[in-house]
């Protein structure tokens, strides 16, 4: 149906395409012009027109951030679709990547360029949501998603990258938001962190500012080479042959770092099980366990199985590798992955909880047990920026209780002389050193093995570990990885052993 403004127009003709007046008539009237008037009109039409006077800066709209070099042109379509996505994602009702995936599935006709712009903008908005809220006041981003989209895109690419039609009537509000001084915001807002997490990090790390800044940017894409099927040099050569820029990781002997994020699932390397996506720091957690061929090993909180696969490769698919998790659906995804990886020694088992009877029957039988404990995920904020807003102090208290319980239950599986590795992707001492300290007080039959020594025995040297000794700590501003903590505990021979 035509809008009210189009009423009365002939179909197929715009308002500017009205029939022109004849040369002898005054436009808009039926009066005949004299020959003198006709000649004057012709001279006026032929004369060059003077340029229009430049509008003052305010009249032209906001130009606070010039278009960045190489910045794309941002169309109204991108702004509108991004606004629709932010209206969902900024409610924080679920993981941002899952909500974004659903958004794109519902829009199969969006082009690759627009998808890339929107995806990057979604993560930029979530990663910088504290300052976005601050500069948009009194508007709220989730309730004004179109303005939030414009502000986000202007912060990314410069305001001149936005087409005039895309900005529209939001120009004054956009200009006001971009003019807000962030140095007057609370320090936790400038840090893009909730105040409780900001206080915890500042209280724990003397180099907190560098750590906080490192978490404001995205993480690279790391791969782990499955050494059962390929060598790292071979994988790097294949990537180079296909025009993918990559390099060997600095610490992990199996790691490869990419400088782009291509669609891996279609690659033969991935389909054949030669590579898996895994952060370099996570790869080294498996190295802390140092499993040997023929041993009995347990991944106590296996999840989707990333560390399980790394452990299985180090064991060369020998011995027995149990993968326990309470989430049966998530654990089911491990089966096709282990088949693709060529592992035949993995035994996934869904358990009710850490007190399951099957665990009790296996007490004292394992050479190595890895506990990748549930945690705040505060070390992965580069990769999962929405976690900082979805995880709060009550949830931290709940998870902290689970960490203590899971560690105590997993410890029962370790045989005398065996080792237990406790790991998190958290930055917080409360989830890491404090948990280990309490555990050692209650379990005198365990001792700490210096993590640096375990890695050095495998030819791996990680800088700054002496600062965190005897534990394993990796941080984005020091190592270029996600934040990880690891403790290696050995069960000593003595009274009270099963």
LOVEXVEX-237328 format. One record per residue (C-alpha): residue in three letters; x, y, z. Coordinates in nm, 4 decimals, m for minus. Example, Ala and Ser with C-alpha at 12.3 -4.5 7.8 and 13.67 -1.06 7.14 Angstrom:
2
> residuo/xx/yy/zz
> ALA/1.2300/m0.4500/0.7800
> SER/1.3670/m0.1060/0.7140
//
This chain:
498
> residuo/xx/yy/zz
> UNK/0.0000/0.0000/0.0000
> UNK/0.1311/0.3453/m0.0855
> UNK/0.2061/0.5851/0.1980
> UNK/0.0046/0.9027/0.2560
> UNK/0.2776/1.1128/0.0942
> UNK/0.2346/0.9353/m0.2405
> UNK/m0.1376/0.9942/m0.2701
> UNK/m0.2397/1.1564/m0.6006
> UNK/0.0853/1.0843/m0.7910
> UNK/0.0652/0.8970/m1.1185
> UNK/0.2198/0.5520/m1.0918
> UNK/0.5829/0.5248/m1.2028
> UNK/0.6542/0.8980/m1.1700
> UNK/0.8353/1.0615/m0.8805
> UNK/0.7444/1.3978/m0.7316
> UNK/1.0392/1.5578/m0.9126
> UNK/0.9279/1.4226/m1.2529
> UNK/0.6190/1.6436/m1.2996
> UNK/0.5429/1.7573/m1.6546
> UNK/0.7529/2.0706/m1.7259
> UNK/0.5977/2.3994/m1.8377
> UNK/0.6343/2.5022/m2.2003
> UNK/0.8992/2.7613/m2.2953
> UNK/0.6404/3.0361/m2.3359
> UNK/0.4670/2.9916/m2.0004
> UNK/0.5667/3.0871/m1.6460
> UNK/0.6141/2.7672/m1.4411
> UNK/0.3168/2.6951/m1.2213
> UNK/0.0846/2.9320/m1.4109
> UNK/m0.1019/2.9476/m1.7377
> UNK/0.0163/3.3065/m1.8262
> UNK/0.1935/3.3613/m2.1610
> UNK/0.5390/3.5318/m2.1340
> UNK/0.6505/3.8175/m2.3593
> UNK/0.9462/3.7739/m2.5967
> UNK/1.1553/3.9983/m2.3712
> UNK/1.0806/3.7843/m2.0655
> UNK/1.1629/3.4657/m2.2595
> UNK/1.5034/3.6084/m2.3674
> UNK/1.5839/3.7131/m2.0097
> UNK/1.4968/3.3659/m1.8811
> UNK/1.7273/3.2052/m2.1398
> UNK/2.0216/3.4346/m2.0392
> UNK/1.9662/3.3494/m1.6704
> UNK/1.9631/2.9745/m1.7425
> UNK/2.2836/2.9970/m1.9447
> UNK/2.4768/3.1985/m1.6809
> UNK/2.7063/2.9949/m1.4443
> UNK/2.5600/2.9513/m1.0989
> UNK/2.7680/3.0675/m0.8006
> UNK/2.8656/2.7941/m0.5533
> UNK/2.6452/2.7490/m0.2496
> UNK/2.7901/2.9025/0.0653
> UNK/2.9495/2.6459/0.3006
> UNK/2.7298/2.5507/0.5899
> UNK/2.8639/2.6042/0.9423
> UNK/3.0078/2.2950/1.1121
> UNK/2.7010/2.2436/1.3313
> UNK/2.4643/2.2600/1.0367
> UNK/2.6574/1.9939/0.8494
> UNK/2.6189/1.7493/1.1359
> UNK/2.8794/1.5939/1.3648
> UNK/3.2323/1.5563/1.2322
> UNK/3.4098/1.4809/1.5593
> UNK/3.5821/1.1686/1.4328
> UNK/3.7013/1.1842/1.0693
> UNK/3.6678/0.8793/0.8533
> UNK/3.9577/0.6489/0.9301
> UNK/4.1993/0.5540/0.6538
> UNK/4.0629/0.2559/0.4653
> UNK/3.7355/0.2632/0.6599
> UNK/3.4332/0.1144/0.4809
> UNK/3.1233/0.3088/0.3872
> UNK/2.8555/0.2232/0.6429
> UNK/2.5115/0.1994/0.4848
> UNK/2.1692/0.2382/0.6447
> UNK/2.1187/m0.1361/0.5996
> UNK/2.4203/m0.2145/0.8195
> UNK/2.3063/0.0348/1.0843
> UNK/1.9511/m0.0995/1.0928
> UNK/2.0539/m0.4644/1.1049
> UNK/2.3146/m0.3938/1.3727
> UNK/2.0481/m0.2118/1.5753
> UNK/1.8254/m0.5173/1.5556
> UNK/2.1116/m0.7424/1.6697
> UNK/2.2102/m0.5149/1.9585
> UNK/1.8510/m0.5035/2.0821
> UNK/1.8898/m0.8760/2.1492
> UNK/2.2570/m0.9132/2.2420
> UNK/2.2741/m0.6207/2.4861
> UNK/2.0000/m0.7748/2.6988
> UNK/2.2646/m1.0310/2.7995
> UNK/2.0087/m1.3126/2.8042
> UNK/2.2690/m1.5588/2.6751
> UNK/2.6193/m1.5889/2.5281
> UNK/2.6822/m1.3161/2.2728
> UNK/2.8276/m1.5547/2.0143
> UNK/2.5189/m1.7811/2.0332
> UNK/2.2782/m1.4858/1.9989
> UNK/2.4816/m1.3498/1.7090
> UNK/2.4820/m1.6865/1.5322
> UNK/2.1034/m1.7050/1.5589
> UNK/2.0752/m1.3494/1.4236
> UNK/2.2776/m1.4369/1.1132
> UNK/2.0931/m1.7651/1.0571
> UNK/1.7713/m1.5646/1.0344
> UNK/1.9286/m1.3375/0.7685
> UNK/2.0774/m1.5666/0.5028
> UNK/2.0646/m1.2926/0.2380
> UNK/2.3066/m1.0591/0.4161
> UNK/2.6273/m1.0248/0.2153
> UNK/2.9681/m1.1283/0.3466
> UNK/3.0857/m0.7665/0.3804
> UNK/2.7824/m0.6613/0.5825
> UNK/2.8022/m0.9735/0.7996
> UNK/3.1645/m0.8977/0.8812
> UNK/3.0905/m0.5339/0.9686
> UNK/2.7953/m0.6292/1.1887
> UNK/2.9774/m0.9125/1.3677
> UNK/3.2770/m0.6907/1.4492
> UNK/3.0471/m0.4138/1.5673
> UNK/2.8494/m0.6473/1.7958
> UNK/3.1649/m0.7567/1.9746
> UNK/3.2940/m0.3984/1.9870
> UNK/2.9701/m0.2862/2.1526
> UNK/2.9776/m0.5694/2.4064
> UNK/3.3476/m0.5285/2.4776
> UNK/3.3021/m0.1536/2.5369
> UNK/2.9557/m0.1596/2.6857
> UNK/3.0500/0.0317/3.0018
> UNK/3.1667/0.3382/2.8093
> UNK/2.8814/0.2959/2.5601
> UNK/2.6347/0.3235/2.8474
> UNK/2.8254/0.6195/2.9869
> UNK/2.8396/0.8334/2.6731
> UNK/2.4802/0.7598/2.5692
> UNK/2.3263/0.8837/2.8956
> UNK/2.0401/0.9430/2.9578
> UNK/1.9588/0.7013/2.6754
> UNK/2.0156/0.3318/2.7443
> UNK/2.1770/0.1266/2.4626
> UNK/1.9416/m0.1701/2.4865
> UNK/1.6415/0.0668/2.4662
> UNK/1.7925/0.2854/2.1955
> UNK/1.9634/0.0223/1.9798
> UNK/1.9799/0.2328/1.6628
> UNK/2.1694/0.5099/1.8390
> UNK/2.3874/0.2434/2.0042
> UNK/2.4617/0.1027/1.6581
> UNK/2.5573/0.4453/1.5208
> UNK/2.7798/0.5277/1.8184
> UNK/2.9523/0.1895/1.7976
> UNK/3.0193/0.2170/1.4232
> UNK/3.1426/0.5757/1.4601
> UNK/3.3805/0.4704/1.7376
> UNK/3.5117/0.1907/1.5172
> UNK/3.5410/0.3589/1.1787
> UNK/3.4964/0.7335/1.2326
> UNK/3.1763/0.9293/1.1878
> UNK/3.2493/1.0151/0.8231
> UNK/3.2257/0.6452/0.7371
> UNK/2.8516/0.6657/0.8067
> UNK/2.6363/0.7592/0.5101
> UNK/2.4252/1.0685/0.5724
> UNK/2.1061/0.8697/0.5150
> UNK/2.2213/0.6132/0.7701
> UNK/2.2555/0.8776/1.0413
> UNK/1.9338/1.0626/0.9643
> UNK/1.7646/1.2397/1.2539
> UNK/2.0011/1.0783/1.5047
> UNK/2.2806/1.3203/1.4087
> UNK/2.2458/1.5510/1.7144
> UNK/2.2285/1.2590/1.9598
> UNK/2.5263/1.0914/1.7902
> UNK/2.7286/1.4124/1.8080
> UNK/2.6488/1.4557/2.1769
> UNK/2.7499/1.0970/2.2586
> UNK/3.0830/1.1206/2.0771
> UNK/3.1614/1.4488/2.2530
> UNK/3.1385/1.3017/2.6035
> UNK/3.4735/1.2978/2.7833
> UNK/3.5574/0.9497/2.9038
> UNK/3.8275/1.0746/3.1390
> UNK/3.5469/1.1969/3.3627
> UNK/3.3901/0.8512/3.3881
> UNK/3.4545/0.6230/3.6889
> UNK/3.7761/0.4229/3.6538
> UNK/3.5877/0.0930/3.6309
> UNK/3.3864/0.2343/3.3398
> UNK/3.7066/0.3412/3.1634
> UNK/3.8372/m0.0113/3.2240
> UNK/3.5233/m0.1624/3.0647
> UNK/3.4707/m0.3804/3.3718
> UNK/3.2072/m0.4160/3.6443
> UNK/3.3328/m0.2430/3.9589
> UNK/3.3704/m0.5652/4.1610
> UNK/3.5914/m0.7281/3.8987
> UNK/3.7921/m0.4088/3.8473
> UNK/3.8596/m0.3852/4.2212
> UNK/3.9671/m0.7516/4.2364
> UNK/4.2120/m0.7162/3.9461
> UNK/4.3620/m0.3888/4.0698
> UNK/4.4028/m0.5345/4.4188
> UNK/4.5789/m0.8440/4.2853
> UNK/4.8023/m0.7289/3.9971
> UNK/5.0626/m0.4484/4.0219
> UNK/5.0487/m0.4228/3.6406
> UNK/4.6676/m0.4156/3.6381
> UNK/4.6483/m0.1292/3.3883
> UNK/4.8381/m0.3217/3.1195
> UNK/4.6286/m0.6329/3.1873
> UNK/4.3032/m0.4378/3.1637
> UNK/4.4060/m0.2712/2.8369
> UNK/4.4977/m0.6090/2.6863
> UNK/4.1438/m0.7342/2.7510
> UNK/3.9848/m0.4557/2.5462
> UNK/4.0931/m0.6130/2.2173
> UNK/4.0013/m0.9397/2.0501
> UNK/4.2031/m1.2600/2.0806
> UNK/4.3929/m1.4278/1.7945
> UNK/4.2917/m1.7677/1.6640
> UNK/4.5159/m2.0480/1.7876
> UNK/4.5231/m2.4030/1.6558
> UNK/4.6670/m2.7180/1.8073
> UNK/4.8297/m2.9566/1.5626
> UNK/4.7298/m3.3172/1.6244
> UNK/5.0745/m3.4765/1.6155
> UNK/4.9216/m3.8205/1.5599
> UNK/4.8214/m3.7048/1.2122
> UNK/5.0544/m3.4200/1.1178
> UNK/5.3634/m3.2194/1.2074
> UNK/5.3459/m2.8505/1.2821
> UNK/5.5832/m2.7662/0.9962
> UNK/5.3582/m2.9517/0.7522
> UNK/5.0500/m2.7637/0.8714
> UNK/5.2281/m2.4278/0.8449
> UNK/5.3386/m2.5133/0.4912
> UNK/4.9850/m2.6056/0.3860
> UNK/4.8434/m2.2872/0.5370
> UNK/5.1027/m2.0773/0.3573
> UNK/5.0264/m2.2522/0.0285
> UNK/4.6637/m2.1473/0.0649
> UNK/4.7494/m1.7861/0.1419
> UNK/4.6779/m1.8049/0.5164
> UNK/4.9222/m1.6074/0.7299
> UNK/5.0242/m1.8133/1.0329
> UNK/5.3182/m1.8722/1.2637
> UNK/5.4321/m2.1239/1.5230
> UNK/5.3205/m2.0317/1.8731
> UNK/5.5872/m1.9097/2.1119
> UNK/5.5387/m2.1630/2.3909
> UNK/5.3301/m2.4629/2.2840
> UNK/5.5211/m2.7116/2.0663
> UNK/5.1951/m2.8037/1.8909
> UNK/5.0522/m2.4531/1.8488
> UNK/4.9855/m2.2433/1.5386
> UNK/4.8595/m1.8843/1.5507
> UNK/4.6542/m1.7357/1.2670
> UNK/4.6237/m1.3658/1.1915
> UNK/4.2799/m1.4019/1.0355
> UNK/3.9727/m1.6065/1.1174
> UNK/3.8863/m1.8176/0.8130
> UNK/3.6148/m2.0806/0.8007
> UNK/3.8078/m2.3737/0.9405
> UNK/3.5371/m2.6392/0.9270
> UNK/3.5619/m2.6634/0.5477
> UNK/3.9383/m2.7154/0.5479
> UNK/4.0705/m3.0686/0.4773
> UNK/4.3186/m3.0174/0.7652
> UNK/4.0269/m2.9762/1.0046
> UNK/3.7990/m3.2429/0.8557
> UNK/4.0827/m3.4959/0.8670
> UNK/4.1582/m3.4200/1.2331
> UNK/4.5023/m3.2676/1.1829
> UNK/4.4124/m2.9466/1.3672
> UNK/4.1822/m2.8318/1.6468
> UNK/4.0986/m2.4822/1.7688
> UNK/4.2595/m2.4336/2.1116
> UNK/4.4228/m2.1337/2.2801
> UNK/4.7967/m2.1726/2.3345
> UNK/4.7591/m2.1407/2.7115
> UNK/4.5018/m2.4189/2.7170
> UNK/4.7405/m2.6424/2.5215
> UNK/4.9995/m2.6008/2.7958
> UNK/4.7524/m2.7179/3.0633
> UNK/4.7660/m3.0617/2.8979
> UNK/5.1453/m3.0361/2.9026
> UNK/5.1339/m2.9730/3.2790
> UNK/4.9745/m3.3162/3.3212
> UNK/5.2638/m3.4702/3.1237
> UNK/5.0767/m3.7950/3.0507
> UNK/5.2788/m4.0899/2.9285
> UNK/5.1980/m4.3760/2.6951
> UNK/4.9999/m4.6576/2.8511
> UNK/4.8953/m4.4588/3.1600
> UNK/4.5483/m4.4260/3.3080
> UNK/4.4415/m4.0604/3.2793
> UNK/4.1243/m3.8712/3.3666
> UNK/3.9916/m3.5415/3.2340
> UNK/3.7538/m3.4732/3.5229
> UNK/3.5616/m3.1772/3.3762
> UNK/3.5957/m3.2586/3.0081
> UNK/3.3272/m3.0307/2.8649
> UNK/3.3480/m3.0360/2.4853
> UNK/3.6796/m3.2223/2.5077
> UNK/3.9489/m2.9796/2.3917
> UNK/4.1956/m3.0797/2.6628
> UNK/4.0879/m3.4447/2.6352
> UNK/4.2003/m3.4507/2.2724
> UNK/4.5293/m3.2838/2.3625
> UNK/4.5914/m3.5402/2.6369
> UNK/4.5039/m3.8272/2.4024
> UNK/4.7536/m3.7043/2.1430
> UNK/5.0293/m3.6789/2.4051
> UNK/4.9472/m4.0388/2.5057
> UNK/4.9710/m4.1403/2.1370
> UNK/4.6247/m4.2979/2.1694
> UNK/4.7500/m4.5586/2.4179
> UNK/4.6434/m4.6382/2.7748
> UNK/4.2978/m4.5342/2.8966
> UNK/4.1690/m4.1786/2.8980
> UNK/3.8419/m4.1146/3.0814
> UNK/3.6456/m3.7980/3.0005
> UNK/3.3928/m3.7134/3.2738
> UNK/3.1380/m3.4339/3.2637
> UNK/2.7920/m3.3658/3.4075
> UNK/2.6664/m3.2228/3.0762
> UNK/2.5833/m3.5303/2.8666
> UNK/2.4804/m3.3268/2.5631
> UNK/2.8048/m3.1349/2.5545
> UNK/3.0085/m3.4478/2.6167
> UNK/2.8347/m3.6196/2.3233
> UNK/3.0112/m3.3761/2.0917
> UNK/3.3431/m3.5310/2.1908
> UNK/3.2763/m3.8624/2.0145
> UNK/3.2963/m3.7361/1.6531
> UNK/3.5923/m3.5169/1.7437
> UNK/3.7953/m3.8034/1.8925
> UNK/3.7187/m4.0214/1.5893
> UNK/3.8318/m3.7457/1.3572
> UNK/4.1478/m3.7086/1.5671
> UNK/4.2230/m4.0791/1.5367
> UNK/4.1987/m4.1467/1.9116
> UNK/4.0834/m4.4886/2.0277
> UNK/4.1779/m4.4590/2.3944
> UNK/3.9119/m4.2059/2.5014
> UNK/3.6146/m4.3158/2.7138
> UNK/3.3555/m4.0361/2.7571
> UNK/3.1257/m4.0847/3.0569
> UNK/2.8473/m3.8529/3.1707
> UNK/2.8241/m3.8378/3.5508
> UNK/2.5545/m3.7111/3.7864
> UNK/2.7952/m3.4899/3.9813
> UNK/3.1423/m3.5035/4.1357
> UNK/3.0149/m3.7579/4.3908
> UNK/2.8929/m4.0102/4.1324
> UNK/2.9358/m4.3778/4.2347
> UNK/3.1418/m4.4523/3.9239
> UNK/3.4023/m4.2066/4.0482
> UNK/3.4170/m4.3746/4.3879
> UNK/3.4831/m4.7125/4.2243
> UNK/3.7876/m4.5676/4.0451
> UNK/3.9490/m4.4183/4.3579
> UNK/4.3275/m4.4402/4.3670
> UNK/4.3642/m4.5840/4.0162
> UNK/4.4780/m4.2904/3.7997
> UNK/4.8298/m4.1811/3.7092
> UNK/4.7107/m3.8362/3.6022
> UNK/4.3918/m3.6416/3.6735
> UNK/4.3191/m3.3034/3.5146
> UNK/4.0556/m3.0775/3.6715
> UNK/3.9652/m2.7957/3.4331
> UNK/3.7341/m2.6473/3.6939
> UNK/3.4224/m2.4383/3.6293
> UNK/3.5202/m2.0752/3.6809
> UNK/3.4392/m1.7104/3.6127
> UNK/3.6125/m1.7234/3.2725
> UNK/3.7680/m1.3858/3.3537
> UNK/4.0829/m1.4878/3.1666
> UNK/3.8886/m1.5212/2.8402
> UNK/3.7327/m1.1734/2.8243
> UNK/3.9108/m1.0971/2.4970
> UNK/3.7330/m1.3947/2.3442
> UNK/3.4075/m1.3817/2.5454
> UNK/3.3585/m1.0119/2.6249
> UNK/2.9987/m1.0545/2.7435
> UNK/3.1118/m1.2716/3.0366
> UNK/3.2211/m0.9625/3.2287
> UNK/2.8595/m0.8443/3.2330
> UNK/2.6851/m1.1810/3.2753
> UNK/2.8995/m1.3103/3.5630
> UNK/2.8513/m1.1468/3.9039
> UNK/2.9611/m1.1851/4.2641
> UNK/2.6806/m1.4233/4.3733
> UNK/2.7702/m1.6493/4.0794
> UNK/3.1374/m1.6306/4.1775
> UNK/3.0485/m1.7485/4.5272
> UNK/2.8497/m2.0405/4.3863
> UNK/3.1268/m2.1426/4.1449
> UNK/3.3899/m2.1117/4.4171
> UNK/3.2066/m2.3739/4.6236
> UNK/3.1929/m2.6060/4.3222
> UNK/3.5668/m2.5641/4.2605
> UNK/3.6522/m2.6789/4.6128
> UNK/3.4159/m2.9764/4.5930
> UNK/3.5295/m3.0879/4.2470
> UNK/3.8979/m3.0698/4.3418
> UNK/3.8448/m3.2742/4.6585
> UNK/3.6498/m3.5423/4.4678
> UNK/3.9000/m3.5615/4.1820
> UNK/4.1874/m3.5998/4.4278
> UNK/4.0469/m3.9348/4.5409
> UNK/4.1136/m4.0773/4.1946
> UNK/4.4901/m4.0165/4.2095
> UNK/4.7146/m4.3115/4.2930
> UNK/5.0190/m4.2731/4.5203
> UNK/5.2903/m4.1034/4.3164
> UNK/5.0311/m3.9834/4.0669
> UNK/4.9615/m3.6203/3.9790
> UNK/4.6601/m3.3936/3.9898
> UNK/4.6448/m3.0778/3.7763
> UNK/4.3972/m2.8083/3.8819
> UNK/4.3351/m2.5453/3.6139
> UNK/4.1062/m2.2499/3.5457
> UNK/4.0767/m1.9762/3.2866
> UNK/4.0305/m1.7218/3.5655
> UNK/4.2436/m1.4238/3.6646
> UNK/4.1226/m1.4250/4.0242
> UNK/4.3308/m1.5499/4.3142
> UNK/4.0119/m1.6508/4.4918
> UNK/3.9491/m1.9179/4.2268
> UNK/4.3121/m2.0197/4.1950
> UNK/4.5801/m1.9886/4.4650
> UNK/4.3215/m1.9657/4.7431
> UNK/4.1505/m2.2893/4.6343
> UNK/4.4847/m2.4727/4.6228
> UNK/4.5883/m2.3327/4.9604
> UNK/4.2700/m2.4597/5.1257
> UNK/4.3042/m2.7965/4.9527
> UNK/4.6627/m2.8506/5.0712
> UNK/4.5675/m2.7697/5.4287
> UNK/4.2983/m3.0397/5.4173
> UNK/4.5093/m3.2903/5.2158
> UNK/4.8608/m3.3266/5.3605
> UNK/4.9159/m3.6272/5.1321
> UNK/4.9609/m3.3881/4.8357
> UNK/5.2484/m3.1560/4.7565
> UNK/5.2964/m2.8853/4.4947
> UNK/5.5306/m2.9583/4.2035
> UNK/5.6731/m2.6357/4.0519
> UNK/5.5000/m2.5831/3.7169
> UNK/5.8102/m2.4296/3.5578
> UNK/6.0047/m2.7509/3.6266
> UNK/5.7324/m2.9675/3.4690
> UNK/5.7375/m2.7601/3.1515
> UNK/6.1162/m2.7244/3.1388
> UNK/6.1478/m3.1042/3.1432
> UNK/5.9548/m3.0963/2.8147
> UNK/6.1687/m2.8219/2.6621
> UNK/5.9130/m2.5468/2.7294
> UNK/6.0190/m2.2192/2.8905
> UNK/5.7518/m1.9631/2.9754
> UNK/5.8567/m1.6143/3.0845
> UNK/5.7403/m1.4654/3.4159
> UNK/5.6558/m1.7997/3.5766
> UNK/5.8985/m1.7203/3.8602
> UNK/5.6685/m1.4310/3.9509
> UNK/5.3829/m1.6756/4.0116
> UNK/5.5873/m1.9748/4.1321
> UNK/5.5223/m2.2525/4.2071
> UNK/5.2107/m2.2137/3.9946
> UNK/5.1480/m2.1773/3.6209
> UNK/4.9993/m1.8411/3.5215
> UNK/4.9596/m1.6999/3.1711
> UNK/4.8156/m1.3556/3.1037
> UNK/4.7209/m1.1747/2.7826
> UNK/4.9492/m0.8747/2.8399
> UNK/5.2496/m1.0922/2.9295
> UNK/5.2133/m1.3926/2.7022
> UNK/4.9579/m1.3005/2.4339
> UNK/4.7270/m1.5853/2.5415
> UNK/4.4074/m1.6063/2.7397
> UNK/4.4466/m1.5886/3.1169
> UNK/4.5155/m1.9316/3.2693
> UNK/4.6077/m2.0728/3.6075
> UNK/4.7455/m2.4201/3.6748
> UNK/4.8726/m2.6072/3.9796
> UNK/5.0519/m2.9431/3.9644
> UNK/4.9925/m3.1538/4.2769
> UNK/5.1582/m3.4882/4.3443
> UNK/5.0205/m3.7484/4.5810
> UNK/5.2997/m3.8527/4.8145
> UNK/5.3309/m4.1910/4.9776
> UNK/5.2237/m4.1920/5.3397
> UNK/4.9495/m4.2831/5.5865
> UNK/4.5855/m4.2461/5.4929
> UNK/4.6292/m4.3500/5.1308
> UNK/4.3637/m4.5827/4.9831
//
